[in-house]
Amino acid sequence: RIAYAHRKTYRAVLATSFTTAVAFFATWVSPVMPVGAFGCFAALAIVMTFALVISFFPAALMIWELRFRRAKCVGCCCPCIGRCALPSVGPEGGGGEAGGGEAGGGEAGG
């Protein structure tokens, strides 16, 4: 799904990021120094955001999906704090009621 979305949206994100960055870089030549500095900063921020959206965020999303979403509980982000030891908690991490999960565990509940 990520590869499909990446292929479909890459050109649109590139076009919008490029045109916006060029517009902000154009303000860099302004004789008013704060306006030029803001334009340069905004353009660099847009370029960095593009780089992160194309490279880092898909990788982070895959790591989150594979490592944390399928986990029964993830540290302080667990919605079932105090009940994580129950075998009935499913991969969604919801609940803790008897028979609440589909995977991994039996119908024993608290």
VENRAVEN-V501194 format. One record per pair of residues at least 4 apart in sequence whose C-alpha atoms are under 6 Angstrom apart, sorted by the first residue. I is the first residue (numbers start at 0). J is the second residue. Records with the same first field share a line. If there is no record, write none. Layout:
# VENRAVEN-V501194
I=J, J
This chain:
# VENRAVEN-V501194
1=5
5=9
12=16
13=17
16=20
20=42
23=38, 42
24=38, 39, 42
26=35, 38
27=35, 38, 39
29=35
37=41
50=54
51=55
52=56
56=60
62=66
63=67
64=68
69=90
70=90
71=90, 92
72=77
73=77
79=83
86=104
87=98, 99, 100, 104
88=92, 95, 99, 100
89=100, 101, 102
96=108
97=106, 107, 108
98=106
